């Protein structure tokens, strides 16, 4: 049932490779009032992107043999370890993905438009300035054009290099919003972010560790960071069903920055994708309900907004959360209403 609900909350097929787990930090950045960019010296700025390209695009050539998702993640981990980096890369997805399937950005037989948003922030002139994020973007751009057939006119590049649009909070959000608006079923999307990541105290109770993971735009001091909830509401949830979206997030605290339910960690112990016991399905469904009620969920179904809200509330209650507010949705007999909701839900949702 959790697979079914996750697919309903995230209509598009979304997967992400992140440079590290949420718990792997470069600095204490939980207090927005005192946030400062961490010192990059000795850190993993660009390490994930470099390791990925070493695996998939060494000498500007794709591998002679097909690699599985697991092969790619474990190779990234091996490369990072050889360079004395301690972070553990991970793959997360909106679907329970077989990690033995061949790695791909463009599904076999895809004929749709291929679009990309590539963001590199060196924070030029700021404390915590990075040096490799622009190179990351340019190298990734070469890779997706050469290997995966992306075309220049469909690639948006945002960098603080004085030439491209600056990676401000507004510009990043606008690029993600436009990517969603332009994409249709059958299209392929790719997003890459290389820069600082952060953590802010969770403001809505949906994080197990009490913190939202964030992207840190160039103007974070005046405009704030971009929370994982923002990214879900702007990019992940609204992306249409039938679109394949792959994201590479090369920043600290990036493990769950897209709030995707299924995870594979390249830690040498994980053998498959699974939904972590700490993942809160209720808040995911509630966010999807909010999008659906506004007609912005990727399947366009306003009709399921109430059902998602009800299921999110019940999921939170069953996980030990408060049932406050469920009464208005579920009435006195929550179980009976839940069964009815599931039946209604099935009648307006395509079968899996």
N, C-alpha and C positions, 0 to 999 in steps of 0.2 A: 504493500500500500504506500510506503514511503517513496518508492520509486515513482509511482503514479502521481503523487502529490507534488514531488519535486519537479517533474516534467510539466505539470500544470502551472506551477509558480514561475518556471523559467521556460517559456515556449521554444526558444532557440536552442541549438546545440552549442554550448559554450564550454571551452576548456581553457585552462591557464597553467603555464609553467611559471613558478615563482622562484626567486633566488634563494629564499630561506623560509624558515618557519616563522610564525608570529612571535615566538618567544625569543628569537635571535635578534639582538638589538645592537645598535651602535652607540646609543646614548639614551638617557632618560628624557623622553620627549612627551611625557604624559600631561604636562601642564601647559596649556596653550599660552598662558600669560607670560611664561618664562621660556618658551620654546626657542632653542637655538639649533642651527644646523650642526650635526655632529662632525667632528674632525675626521676627514676621510683617510688620513695617513694610516696605512696598514689595513684599511678596511676593504670591503668587497665591491667597491664601485666598479661596475662593469664586468665583474668576474663571471656572473651568470651568462651574460650575453657572449662573452669571449669563449666560455666553455661550450656553450650551445653551438656556436659557429665552428669551433674546432671539431665538434662531433658531426655536424651536418653540412659544413661548407669549407672544409680544410683545403687550402690551396685554391680556393674559389671553385671547387668542384664538389658535387654531391657524392655521397658514398657509393661505392660500386655495388653494395648489397643493401637491400631494404633493412632498415632498423625498426624495431618495435618501439612503442612509447616507453616501455620499460628499459630497453637498450639505451635510448636517448637519455633518460633520466639518470641511469646508473653511470653512463659515460660522463655526464656533466659532473656528477658527484666525484668520480674518480679524478677528473681533471682538477676540480676544486681542491680535493684532498692533497694532490701532488704539489699544489701551490700553497699549502699550509692554511687554506681557508677551512673554517669549521662549519660553515652553514650547510644545511641539508636541503637541497632543492626538492620541490614537490610538484606533483601534477594534481590539479583539482578539476572537477567537471560537473556540469549540470546533469549528466547521465552517468550511469554505472558503466564505465568504459572498460573493455577488455584490454589490459595493458600489453598483451601479447600481439595486438593488431598492429600492422605497419604504421609508423608515424606518418601523419599527413596533416597538412594545413588545408589543402584543397581536396575534397572528397573525390574518389574515382568517378569519372563520368560527368563531373560538374561542368555546366556550360554557362553559369551565371556570371555576373560582374564580380570582379575581385577588387575590394577596396581596403585601404590600410590607413591607420593613423599612427604616426611614429613621433614619439616625444622624447627629447633629450635635454636635460637641464644640468648645466655645469655651475649655476649660481655664480656667474662671473662677478668678481669684486666683493662677494659676500663671505663672511666667516663660514667655514665648511665648504669652500669651493671645491668642486670636483673637476677632473680633467679629461675623463674618457667618455662622457655620455654622448657627446656629439659624434665621436667616432663610432660608438655603438649603433646610433641611428643610421649613419651612412652605410655601415657594413651590413646591417639588417636589411636596409633598402636594396642593396645590391643582391643579397641572398633571395629575397622574395621575388624580385624582378627576374633574376636569372633562372632560379630553380622552379618557382611556382607561378610564373607568368603574370605577375601583377604589372600594370602599366602605369607609367609616370603620371598621367592625368588623373588617376584614381588613388594617388598616394598623397596624403596630407602630412607635411613635416612641420613640427613645431619645435624650435630650438632658440636658445638665447645666444645666437651667434651674430646678431646684427643684420642678418639677411632674411631669415625666415620669421614668421610671426612669433612673438615672444610667448613662452609657455606660462602665461598668467592663468589664474584660476578660471577667468571668464573664457579665455581662448581654448583651454583644455575641455571645459564643459561644452562649449559650442561645437568643437570638433567631434566629440562623442555623440552629441545630439544630432548633428548633421549626418554622421555615419548611420545612425539608426533610421533617420528620415529617408535616406537614399536607398537603403537596402530592402530587397524583396526576397520572397522565398526562392531558394536556389542560388542565391548570392553567397559569396565567401568574404568574410571580414577578418582583418588581422590588426591587432593593436600591440604596440611595443612601448614600454615606458622605462627609461633609464634616468634615475635621479634619486633623490632622497625619499625615503618613506618614514612615516611616523606613527605614533599612537596617541590618541586622545581619550580621555575618560568617556566611556560609553554614556550617551545621553538618553537612551531609550530602553535599556535593559535587555538588549538582544545578544550581548556578547558574554560568553562563558567566563572570559578572563577579566571582564569589566572594562575593556578598552576597545574602541574602534580603531581599525587600521586605516592609515591615510596615505594619500599621495601629497607631496609637498610642492606646490607650484612656486614659481619664481617670486610672486608677490604675496607669499603666505603671511608676512608680517602685517600687512594691511587688509588682505582679503580672506585670510584663513586657509586652512588645509581642506582637502577633498576627502571626506569620510567614505568608508566602504558602503555605507547606506546610500550616500549620494551616487556612487558609481552604479549600484544596483538599480536605483530609480532612474538614472539617466541612460545607462548603457545596457545592462544585463537583462533586466525585466522587460523593457520595451522592445528589444530586438525581436523581429518577427519569427514565428515558427517557420522552419524550413531554411533558415540562415545558419551557416556554420561560422562561429566566431572563435578565433584562437588569440590568446593574449600572452605576452611575455612580460612579466613584471620584475624588472631587475632593480630591486630596492629592498631596504630593510623592512621588517614587519609585514612582508607581503603574502604570507601563507594563505590568508583567507580574505584578502582585500577585495575579492569579487563576491564573497559570501556564497561560494558554490558548495553543494552538499557532499560531494564524493571526493575522496582524497587518496592519493598514493604517495608515500614518502620514500625517497631514495636513501633509506637508512640501513639497507641490508637486511631488514627484518620484515618489512611489508612485502606481501606477495600478490596483492590485488587491490583494486579500488574498493573502498568501503565508506559508509557514512560514519564519521566519528561519533562515539556515544555522547560527546559534549555538544554536537551540533544541535541547534535549536530550530526545529522545523516550524514551530508556531510563528515566530517573528518573520520568517521567510514568507509564509503564507499570508501573513498580515500585510507585509509590504506589497506583495502581489495583489492583494485585495484592493489596496489603495490605488495602485496603477489601473486595475481593471475598472474600478468605479469611475475613473477619469477617462476611460477609453484608451489608456496608454499601454496596457499589457500587450505583449507581443502577439497574442492570438486575437486581440481586438474584442474580446468577449466581455462586455459590460454585464452580461447575464450571470456570470459566475462570480462577480464581486462579493455578493453576500455570502455565497457558499465558501469562498476562500477565507473570508473574514471569520465565519463560524468555525471552520476547520482549524484556522490558526489559533483561535481562542481556545478551542477544545484541546488542541495539541499542547498549548502552554499549560492548561490546567492539568492534563495527564502527566506532564513533566514536573509537576510540583509547583507550578506558578499559580498566581492568583486567578480565581474565576470571575473577579470583578469585571463587569461589562459583558460577560457571556450571556447573562440573563436576557438582555434585550435582544440578543441574536437567537439564543437557543431556547428561550422559554424555560419552564420548570423541568421538563424532561429532556435533558441534553442528549441522552443516548438516542431517543426516538427521533429527535430533530436531526441529529448527526446522520442517522441512517437515511432519513428522507433527503437530507442535503446531498449525500453521496449519490443517491439515485438520480436526483435532479442534475447533479454535476455530470454524471455519466451520460445523461441524455443530451448535454450541450457540448461535450468534449469528444473529439475523435478517439476511437479506440487505439490502444498502443499496438 
